[in-house]
Amino acid sequence: MPLQIFNTTRKELPEELLERTVIDVLDSEGFGIESIVAVYCGKKMIRKINREFLQHDYATDTITFRYSDNREIDGEFYISLDVIEENARRFEVDSRHELLRVTIHSVLHLIGYDDQTVEGRLQMQQKEEFYLNRDRDAINQISS
């Protein structure tokens, strides 16, 4: 299967919605899937990955690895559900809304968007808002 979603936690995950979102963003941006692994994990696992691969000793919301450089994406991303919940409280948004936003953010990274500059961050935020606003019904599904 080209897109695989794994949940390494005991928390419930709207997998069908997440799968639709990943595919929608890729299709809309003109990309396909060779193989994508999406891992939704806890703080401990993402911190270990961050330390091992990026030499950052802290938990983060997402880490993305892309292995191809063509329009058929081969890659993986990790999203910490613990950090998602913390950020949702901090930003005063629904945690499921934040989950969808970070999933979109991760897919944008797979496509090649970068948020290391102010301009890049702004571009990614605009894309995130575009995809979040485009399908309000999907957001309402995860909020109920």
Secondary structure as GFF3:
##gff-version 3
##sequence-region A 1 144
A	DSSP	beta_strand	3	7	.	.	.	ID=ss1
A	DSSP	alpha_helix	15	28	.	.	.	ID=ss2
A	DSSP	beta_strand	32	41	.	.	.	ID=ss3
A	DSSP	alpha_helix	43	54	.	.	.	ID=ss4
A	DSSP	beta_strand	62	66	.	.	.	ID=ss5
A	DSSP	beta_strand	72	80	.	.	.	ID=ss6
A	DSSP	alpha_helix	81	91	.	.	.	ID=ss7
A	DSSP	alpha_helix	95	111	.	.	.	ID=ss8
A	DSSP	alpha_helix	118	134	.	.	.	ID=ss9
A	DSSP	alpha_helix	136	143	.	.	.	ID=ss10
###
